[in-house]
Amino acid sequence: MKINKKQDGSKLVIALEGRLDTTTAPELEKELKTCLDGVTDLTLDMANLDYISSAGLRVLLSAHKTMMKQGQMKVINASEIVKEVFDVTGFSDILNIE
């Protein structure tokens, strides 16, 4: 998986490419822990994310909890496959998905 970050003040956009699974979720989790200080607006761009597993969902939930304390988080450009995972797991009701 590839993680691309673009920060503008307190706004952070993280674009994910590839697969967010058991192997790559720890990498995203580590990245989020180091870059969320001072961020009030987090956007996760999933235009190039091919797959998300339960390990990836756990990282998203953790990021969501952090961001609810300090601002907001949204998910954009999720593919139909990723949206289906969000729907089946109930994450569509938890996350702000555009």
N, C-alpha and C positions, 0 to 999 in steps of 0.2 A: 504494500500500500504506500502511496505517496501522499504527503501532507504539505499543502501549500498555505502559508499564512500571509495575510495582508492586514496591517494594523494602521488605523488612522485615529490617533488620540485614544479615546476610550472605546472605540469600535474595532472589533476584530472579526475578520472573515477567515474561516478555515475551509479550504477546499480539499475534499478527499477523493483520491483516485484508487481504483482497484477493489480489494476485498477487505472489509472490516470484520475480522473473525478472531478466533482464539489466538492465533499467531500474531496478528497485528494490533489487536485491541490494547495491549499493554503499552505499545508505542504511542498511540493516541492519548491514552490516559496520562502518561508521563508528560507529553507535550502540553496537554491542557493544564496540568498542575503547575507547570512552570510559567504559563503565559496568561493566566486569567486575573492576576493581580491588577487592579485598576480598570479592568474591562467592565463596562456596564451594558454593552450591546454585543452579543456573540451571535454570529451567523455561521451555520454549518452548511456549506454548499456541497450537495451530493450528486451533482450533475454527472460526474464520472465514477460514482461508486457503483460497483457491479453487484455487490452482495453484502449483507449484514447478518451476523449471527447473534446469538444470545449474549455472547461476550461483548460484542459491539454495542448492543442495546444497554448493557449494564454501564458502560462508559458514558453513553449519552444520558442515561438517567442521573448518574453522578454529576455530570456537567450541568444538567438542568437544575438539580438541587442547589448547586453552588451559585448558578446565575440567578436563581429566584431570590437569593439573599442580597445580591449586589446589582441586579438589573434585569435583563431579559435575554432569552435565547430563542432563536428560530432556526428551522431547517428549511432549506430551499432546494429546488430542482431535484427532488428525489425521483428516481425512476419508478415505473409501475411495480417492479419486483420489490424494491425497498418499501414502497408505500403499502404493498400487500402485507409485508412483514409487520409494519407499524399497525395496520388494521387488525390483523389476527391477534397480535399481542396486546392490543389496547393502548399502544403508545400514541395512536392518533388522538386519543382523548387527553393525553398528558402533555405532549409536545405541541408547540406552535409550528405547524407545518404549512408552508406556502407553496 
